[in-house]
Amino acid sequence: MIESPYVADKNLSDLSASWRVQFGKRHYVDVFIWESQKGLFMNTGFTEKLYAGAYIAFPGRGKTGLFGEIHLLLNMIGAGYVSHELMHLIYDWMSDRDMKEFTSGLCLNERTAYLMSDVTTDFWDKFYNFYDVASSKDGDIVSQEVV
């Protein structure tokens, strides 16, 4: 069995923002946006330091609504980066479910698409509550914390 890289006691000194993304009937994932890789590495339990974001399953997820965590770097926020980590969440959630329950009614790919749409919308709605986003002269996206 692979040991979970979940870190229970977070060092929040490098935290830019955090919030919860709801999905399913009662589940949620905690999102952490870090100012630097140092904060990301201190708060995720991976031994390799070759990553820039992470989805981490919560080890006691059957006992609470918390299903996992998503850790991201503020200076890398973008659609592909965020959707990559959200897809890890979706895949993990589907793997944890009874697929007969999950596929009843709508077909599997349609239910998956709705779920991905829901978590993506919730993520970006909450992100925009914390940050103003604008395009720079050269077309790069610039995020600044809302004061």
MDAnalysis code that builds the backbone (N, CA, C; Angstrom):
import MDAnalysis as mda
import numpy as np

u = mda.Universe.empty(441, n_residues=147, atom_resindex=np.repeat(np.arange(147), 3), trajectory=True)
u.add_TopologyAttr("name", ["N", "CA", "C"] * 147)
u.add_TopologyAttr("resid", np.arange(1, 148))
u.add_TopologyAttr("resname", ["MET", "ILE", "GLU", "SER", "PRO", "TYR", "VAL", "ALA", "ASP", "LYS", "ASN", "LEU", "SER", "ASP", "LEU", "SER", "ALA", "SER", "TRP", "ARG", "VAL", "GLN", "PHE", "GLY", "LYS", "ARG", "HIS", "TYR", "VAL", "ASP", "VAL", "PHE", "ILE", "TRP", "GLU", "SER", "GLN", "LYS", "GLY", "LEU", "PHE", "MET", "ASN", "THR", "GLY", "PHE", "THR", "GLU", "LYS", "LEU", "TYR", "ALA", "GLY", "ALA", "TYR", "ILE", "ALA", "PHE", "PRO", "GLY", "ARG", "GLY", "LYS", "THR", "GLY", "LEU", "PHE", "GLY", "GLU", "ILE", "HIS", "LEU", "LEU", "LEU", "ASN", "MET", "ILE", "GLY", "ALA", "GLY", "TYR", "VAL", "SER", "HIS", "GLU", "LEU", "MET", "HIS", "LEU", "ILE", "TYR", "ASP", "TRP", "MET", "SER", "ASP", "ARG", "ASP", "MET", "LYS", "GLU", "PHE", "THR", "SER", "GLY", "LEU", "CYS", "LEU", "ASN", "GLU", "ARG", "THR", "ALA", "TYR", "LEU", "MET", "SER", "ASP", "VAL", "THR", "THR", "ASP", "PHE", "TRP", "ASP", "LYS", "PHE", "TYR", "ASN", "PHE", "TYR", "ASP", "VAL", "ALA", "SER", "SER", "LYS", "ASP", "GLY", "ASP", "ILE", "VAL", "SER", "GLN", "GLU", "VAL", "VAL"])
u.atoms.positions = np.array([
    [0.842, -1.188, 0.000],
    [0.000, 0.000, 0.000],
    [0.886, 1.251, 0.000],
    [0.566, 2.209, -0.859],
    [1.314, 3.457, -0.938],
    [0.864, 4.376, 0.178],
    [1.827, 4.920, 0.911],
    [1.502, 5.845, 1.993],
    [1.011, 7.167, 1.408],
    [-0.034, 7.702, 1.980],
    [-0.599, 8.964, 1.495],
    [0.354, 10.120, 1.766],
    [0.511, 11.026, 0.792],
    [1.349, 12.207, 1.017],
    [0.597, 13.316, 1.752],
    [-0.548, 12.980, 2.354],
    [-1.351, 13.965, 3.070],
    [-0.595, 14.510, 4.280],
    [-0.579, 15.832, 4.432],
    [0.054, 16.497, 5.568],
    [-1.057, 17.134, 6.399],
    [-1.255, 16.644, 7.613],
    [-2.345, 17.129, 8.459],
    [-2.081, 18.523, 9.023],
    [-0.886, 18.757, 9.512],
    [-0.552, 20.054, 10.124],
    [0.134, 20.943, 9.102],
    [-0.637, 21.826, 8.506],
    [-0.132, 22.700, 7.445],
    [0.641, 23.882, 8.024],
    [1.707, 24.265, 7.329],
    [2.425, 25.505, 7.613],
    [1.851, 26.537, 6.636],
    [1.050, 27.464, 7.129],
    [0.311, 28.396, 6.279],
    [1.048, 29.709, 6.018],
    [2.321, 29.781, 6.378],
    [3.061, 31.040, 6.221],
    [3.198, 31.475, 4.764],
    [3.151, 30.549, 3.822],
    [3.296, 30.868, 2.397],
    [1.963, 30.737, 1.641],
    [0.874, 30.644, 2.394],
    [-0.444, 30.471, 1.778],
    [-0.951, 31.797, 1.224],
    [-1.404, 31.778, -0.022],
    [-2.003, 32.961, -0.630],
    [-3.514, 32.966, -0.396],
    [-4.161, 31.810, -0.588],
    [-5.619, 31.699, -0.393],
    [-5.987, 30.222, -0.281],
    [-7.162, 29.963, 0.296],
    [-7.699, 28.604, 0.311],
    [-9.221, 28.672, 0.363],
    [-9.846, 27.623, -0.155],
    [-11.303, 27.517, -0.152],
    [-11.688, 26.066, -0.398],
    [-12.990, 25.797, -0.366],
    [-13.505, 24.450, -0.619],
    [-14.284, 24.431, -1.922],
    [-14.114, 23.349, -2.670],
    [-14.892, 23.085, -3.877],
    [-15.796, 21.900, -3.561],
    [-17.105, 22.123, -3.683],
    [-18.102, 21.087, -3.405],
    [-18.313, 20.222, -4.653],
    [-18.592, 18.938, -4.444],
    [-18.977, 18.072, -5.557],
    [-19.724, 16.869, -5.022],
    [-20.470, 16.223, -5.894],
    [-21.283, 15.098, -5.456],
    [-22.342, 15.572, -4.469],
    [-22.863, 14.656, -3.701],
    [-23.913, 15.020, -2.752],
    [-23.380, 15.661, -1.486],
    [-22.208, 15.222, -1.021],
    [-21.726, 15.744, 0.260],
    [-20.211, 15.930, 0.323],
    [-19.541, 15.739, -0.780],
    [-18.083, 15.785, -0.757],
    [-17.540, 17.164, -1.102],
    [-16.313, 17.397, -0.671],
    [-15.598, 18.626, -1.030],
    [-14.109, 18.342, -1.050],
    [-13.403, 19.205, -1.751],
    [-11.946, 19.167, -1.792],
    [-11.457, 20.537, -1.321],
    [-10.450, 20.544, -0.469],
    [-9.844, 21.796, -0.027],
    [-8.792, 22.219, -1.049],
    [-8.831, 23.494, -1.435],
    [-7.889, 24.051, -2.406],
    [-6.938, 24.984, -1.657],
    [-5.648, 24.826, -1.912],
    [-4.622, 25.683, -1.333],
    [-3.824, 26.319, -2.469],
    [-3.720, 27.633, -2.449],
    [-2.924, 28.363, -3.435],
    [-1.684, 28.883, -2.710],
    [-0.514, 28.446, -3.139],
    [0.748, 28.781, -2.473],
    [1.491, 29.855, -3.249],
    [2.203, 30.696, -2.517],
    [3.012, 31.764, -3.116],
    [4.265, 31.219, -3.791],
    [4.803, 30.102, -3.290],
    [6.053, 29.572, -3.828],
    [6.078, 28.052, -3.721],
    [7.059, 27.452, -4.409],
    [7.226, 26.003, -4.314],
    [7.587, 25.584, -2.896],
    [8.263, 26.435, -2.157],
    [8.615, 26.111, -0.775],
    [7.352, 25.792, 0.034],
    [6.335, 26.655, -0.069],
    [5.072, 26.406, 0.622],
    [4.384, 25.149, 0.130],
    [4.408, 24.941, -1.179],
    [3.814, 23.740, -1.771],
    [4.503, 22.492, -1.236],
    [5.834, 22.479, -1.263],
    [6.583, 21.299, -0.824],
    [6.412, 21.026, 0.667],
    [6.364, 22.080, 1.490],
    [6.216, 21.887, 2.946],
    [4.863, 21.276, 3.304],
    [3.864, 21.481, 2.450],
    [2.500, 21.100, 2.798],
    [1.947, 19.937, 1.994],
    [2.819, 19.290, 1.250],
    [2.482, 18.047, 0.554],
    [3.569, 17.054, 0.925],
    [3.226, 15.809, 1.038],
    [4.163, 14.829, 1.556],
    [4.915, 14.026, 0.521],
    [5.014, 14.527, -0.696],
    [5.769, 13.807, -1.716],
    [7.266, 13.931, -1.447],
    [8.005, 12.865, -1.696],
    [9.449, 12.915, -1.481],
    [10.166, 13.557, -2.667],
    [9.685, 13.339, -3.875],
    [10.273, 13.967, -5.062],
    [9.814, 15.414, -5.139],
    [10.714, 16.308, -5.442],
    [10.368, 17.728, -5.547],
    [10.345, 18.170, -7.008],
    [9.717, 17.362, -7.858],
    [9.673, 17.632, -9.292],
    [8.247, 17.916, -9.760],
    [7.466, 18.563, -8.940],
    [6.082, 18.827, -9.296],
    [5.737, 20.280, -8.994],
    [4.699, 20.755, -9.625],
    [4.293, 22.158, -9.438],
    [2.856, 22.271, -8.957],
    [2.225, 21.155, -8.692],
    [0.859, 21.132, -8.197],
    [0.555, 19.712, -7.761],
    [-0.516, 19.546, -6.999],
    [-0.812, 18.203, -6.507],
    [-2.279, 18.051, -6.149],
    [-2.799, 16.861, -6.412],
    [-4.056, 16.408, -5.828],
    [-3.660, 15.335, -4.821],
    [-4.162, 15.448, -3.601],
    [-3.845, 14.484, -2.552],
    [-5.154, 13.977, -1.952],
    [-5.342, 12.658, -1.996],
    [-6.534, 12.047, -1.407],
    [-6.455, 12.152, 0.114],
    [-7.579, 12.454, 0.735],
    [-7.651, 12.505, 2.194],
    [-7.770, 11.078, 2.712],
    [-6.865, 10.654, 3.615],
    [-6.865, 9.260, 4.065],
    [-8.136, 8.822, 4.795],
    [-8.827, 9.707, 5.502],
    [-10.032, 9.329, 6.243],
    [-11.310, 9.743, 5.545],
    [-11.301, 9.744, 4.222],
    [-12.413, 10.335, 3.477],
    [-13.755, 9.636, 3.641],
    [-13.798, 8.404, 4.080],
    [-15.076, 7.747, 4.302],
    [-15.796, 8.255, 5.540],
    [-15.064, 8.930, 6.416],
    [-15.620, 9.379, 7.696],
    [-16.112, 10.818, 7.660],
    [-15.673, 11.583, 6.662],
    [-16.056, 12.996, 6.566],
    [-16.414, 13.319, 5.119],
    [-16.834, 14.539, 4.885],
    [-17.097, 14.980, 3.516],
    [-15.828, 15.363, 2.772],
    [-14.729, 15.581, 3.515],
    [-13.461, 15.942, 2.878],
    [-12.942, 14.758, 2.076],
    [-12.759, 14.964, 0.778],
    [-12.318, 13.889, -0.099],
    [-10.834, 14.003, -0.427],
    [-10.317, 15.236, -0.450],
    [-8.912, 15.419, -0.780],
    [-8.537, 16.883, -0.780],
    [-7.330, 17.146, -1.282],
    [-6.809, 18.507, -1.361],
    [-6.187, 18.740, -2.733],
    [-6.278, 19.975, -3.183],
    [-5.575, 20.396, -4.390],
    [-4.642, 21.518, -3.985],
    [-3.370, 21.383, -4.354],
    [-2.339, 22.369, -4.032],
    [-1.807, 22.946, -5.340],
    [-1.825, 24.274, -5.461],
    [-1.407, 24.955, -6.688],
    [-0.484, 26.128, -6.368],
    [0.331, 26.499, -7.337],
    [1.192, 27.676, -7.227],
    [0.510, 28.863, -7.894],
    [0.454, 29.983, -7.204],
    [-0.234, 31.164, -7.708],
    [0.311, 31.611, -9.059],
    [1.629, 31.608, -9.222],
    [2.205, 32.133, -10.466],
    [2.026, 31.197, -11.663],
    [1.406, 30.032, -11.449],
    [1.164, 29.106, -12.555],
    [-0.320, 28.931, -12.867],
    [-1.191, 29.626, -12.157],
    [-2.632, 29.432, -12.331],
    [-3.031, 29.659, -13.787],
    [-3.723, 28.688, -14.330],
    [-4.238, 28.753, -15.692],
    [-5.182, 27.584, -15.906],
    [-5.911, 27.606, -17.001],
    [-6.945, 26.603, -17.252],
    [-6.392, 25.181, -17.302],
    [-5.300, 24.961, -18.026],
    [-4.743, 23.615, -18.154],
    [-4.212, 23.080, -16.841],
    [-3.518, 23.931, -16.115],
    [-2.924, 23.573, -14.823],
    [-4.005, 23.182, -13.822],
    [-5.043, 23.988, -13.731],
    [-6.139, 23.718, -12.798],
    [-6.916, 22.479, -13.227],
    [-7.252, 22.366, -14.506],
    [-8.043, 21.213, -14.966],
    [-7.279, 19.903, -14.771],
    [-5.950, 19.941, -14.881],
    [-5.137, 18.744, -14.658],
    [-5.358, 18.212, -13.235],
    [-5.272, 19.094, -12.246],
    [-5.451, 18.658, -10.852],
    [-6.903, 18.292, -10.569],
    [-7.853, 19.022, -11.146],
    [-9.267, 18.672, -10.966],
    [-9.565, 17.296, -11.569],
    [-8.908, 16.965, -12.679],
    [-9.135, 15.659, -13.297],
    [-8.625, 14.532, -12.403],
    [-7.511, 14.765, -11.684],
    [-7.063, 13.771, -10.696],
    [-8.160, 13.535, -9.662],
    [-8.784, 14.604, -9.193],
    [-9.890, 14.494, -8.232],
    [-11.040, 13.682, -8.814],
    [-11.462, 14.010, -10.017],
    [-12.597, 13.318, -10.648],
    [-12.294, 11.830, -10.803],
    [-11.116, 11.525, -11.299],
    [-10.736, 10.122, -11.481],
    [-10.728, 9.380, -10.142],
    [-10.165, 10.003, -9.113],
    [-10.116, 9.375, -7.797],
    [-11.515, 9.160, -7.241],
    [-12.372, 10.157, -7.391],
    [-13.742, 10.043, -6.892],
    [-14.487, 8.917, -7.614],
    [-14.342, 8.848, -8.944],
    [-15.007, 7.791, -9.720],
    [-14.474, 6.414, -9.321],
    [-13.166, 6.317, -9.081],
    [-12.552, 5.040, -8.695],
    [-13.058, 4.568, -7.337],
    [-13.451, 5.510, -6.497],
    [-13.907, 5.213, -5.145],
    [-15.394, 4.869, -5.086],
    [-16.117, 5.091, -6.165],
    [-17.573, 4.905, -6.183],
    [-17.958, 3.533, -6.699],
    [-19.160, 3.115, -6.383],
    [-19.772, 1.945, -6.995],
    [-20.230, 2.394, -8.378],
    [-19.611, 1.884, -9.410],
    [-19.887, 2.369, -10.759],
    [-21.331, 2.115, -11.197],
    [-22.002, 1.108, -10.656],
    [-23.406, 0.896, -10.990],
    [-24.236, 2.076, -10.503],
    [-23.914, 2.559, -9.294],
    [-24.606, 3.731, -8.748],
    [-24.288, 4.967, -9.593],
    [-23.023, 5.100, -9.976],
    [-22.577, 6.286, -10.694],
    [-23.168, 6.359, -12.097],
    [-23.361, 5.218, -12.750],
    [-23.813, 5.228, -14.138],
    [-25.322, 5.081, -14.294],
    [-26.050, 4.946, -13.202],
    [-27.502, 4.794, -13.347],
    [-28.088, 6.085, -13.922],
    [-28.998, 5.935, -14.874],
    [-29.598, 7.108, -15.517],
    [-28.761, 7.562, -16.703],
    [-27.957, 8.579, -16.514],
    [-27.115, 9.089, -17.590],
    [-25.928, 8.174, -17.838],
    [-25.417, 8.200, -19.053],
    [-24.246, 7.380, -19.349],
    [-23.016, 7.938, -18.630],
    [-22.023, 7.097, -18.453],
    [-20.836, 7.432, -17.675],
    [-20.145, 8.701, -18.168],
    [-19.942, 8.827, -19.477],
    [-19.192, 9.999, -19.940],
    [-19.974, 11.287, -19.742],
    [-21.294, 11.239, -19.795],
    [-22.086, 12.449, -19.560],
    [-22.071, 12.841, -18.081],
    [-22.182, 11.859, -17.196],
    [-22.103, 12.155, -15.750],
    [-20.733, 12.712, -15.393],
    [-19.687, 12.155, -15.994],
    [-18.333, 12.647, -15.750],
    [-18.190, 14.082, -16.235],
    [-18.741, 14.368, -17.401],
    [-18.672, 15.731, -17.954],
    [-19.407, 16.724, -17.046],
    [-20.575, 16.353, -16.551],
    [-21.302, 17.242, -15.622],
    [-20.500, 17.472, -14.337],
    [-19.923, 16.417, -13.797],
    [-19.141, 16.539, -12.578],
    [-17.928, 17.447, -12.811],
    [-17.231, 17.254, -13.930],
    [-16.073, 18.100, -14.240],
    [-16.500, 19.549, -14.407],
    [-17.618, 19.766, -15.062],
    [-18.151, 21.122, -15.232],
    [-18.462, 21.758, -13.883],
    [-19.072, 21.001, -12.988],
    [-19.434, 21.525, -11.669],
    [-18.206, 21.920, -10.851],
    [-17.189, 21.052, -10.778],
    [-16.017, 21.381, -9.965],
    [-15.199, 22.500, -10.604],
    [-15.163, 22.538, -11.925],
    [-14.431, 23.608, -12.618],
    [-15.093, 24.958, -12.368],
    [-16.404, 25.017, -12.487],
    [-17.140, 26.262, -12.251],
    [-16.968, 26.726, -10.813],
    [-17.108, 25.800, -9.861],
    [-16.967, 26.157, -8.451],
    [-15.545, 26.662, -8.162],
    [-14.532, 25.993, -8.731],
    [-13.150, 26.440, -8.532],
    [-12.975, 27.879, -9.011],
    [-13.347, 28.155, -10.269],
    [-13.090, 29.488, -10.837],
    [-13.949, 30.559, -10.187],
    [-15.192, 30.255, -9.817],
    [-16.015, 31.239, -9.100],
    [-15.329, 31.660, -7.799],
    [-14.808, 30.699, -7.069],
    [-14.145, 31.013, -5.794],
    [-12.784, 31.666, -6.023],
    [-12.072, 31.263, -7.061],
    [-10.788, 31.892, -7.384],
    [-10.983, 33.386, -7.629],
    [-12.000, 33.732, -8.414],
    [-12.247, 35.144, -8.735],
    [-12.728, 35.946, -7.527],
    [-13.196, 35.286, -6.478],
    [-13.506, 35.993, -5.234],
    [-12.234, 36.438, -4.516],
    [-11.120, 35.733, -4.759],
    [-9.852, 36.045, -4.097],
    [-8.917, 36.900, -4.952],
    [-9.026, 36.799, -6.275],
    [-8.051, 37.435, -7.154],
    [-8.711, 38.234, -8.273],
    [-8.105, 39.377, -8.599],
    [-8.442, 40.110, -9.814],
    [-7.551, 39.569, -10.914],
    [-8.094, 39.339, -12.065],
    [-7.316, 38.783, -13.165],
    [-7.434, 39.722, -14.356],
    [-6.292, 40.030, -14.957],
    [-6.267, 40.912, -16.117],
    [-5.187, 40.429, -17.074],
    [-5.271, 40.856, -18.311],
    [-4.238, 40.537, -19.294],
    [-3.207, 41.651, -19.319],
    [-1.936, 41.257, -19.412],
    [-0.872, 42.243, -19.543],
    [-0.720, 42.627, -21.007],
    [0.182, 43.556, -21.300],
    [0.390, 44.014, -22.681],
    [0.783, 42.876, -23.614],
    [1.562, 41.921, -23.108],
    [2.004, 40.825, -23.966],
    [1.063, 39.610, -23.934],
    [-0.126, 39.763, -23.332],
    [-1.146, 38.728, -23.354],
    [-1.087, 37.755, -22.196],
    [-0.081, 37.880, -21.311],
    [0.001, 36.998, -20.148],
    [-1.114, 37.353, -19.159],
    [-1.561, 36.363, -18.433],
    [-2.570, 36.593, -17.392],
    [-1.839, 37.008, -16.109],
    [-2.318, 38.047, -15.496],
    [-1.735, 38.542, -14.262],
    [-2.767, 38.430, -13.160],
    [-2.411, 37.745, -12.055],
    [-3.317, 37.590, -10.918],
    [-2.829, 38.474, -9.786],
    [-3.740, 39.199, -9.197],
    [-3.410, 39.995, -8.016],
    [-4.478, 39.740, -6.979],
    [-4.028, 39.556, -5.743],
    [-4.946, 39.275, -4.656],
    [-5.902, 40.436, -4.468],
    [-7.173, 40.138, -4.289],
    [-8.174, 41.163, -4.020],
    [-7.976, 41.639, -2.590],
    [-7.918, 42.938, -2.400],
    [-7.672, 43.473, -1.053],
    [-8.965, 43.827, -0.379],
])
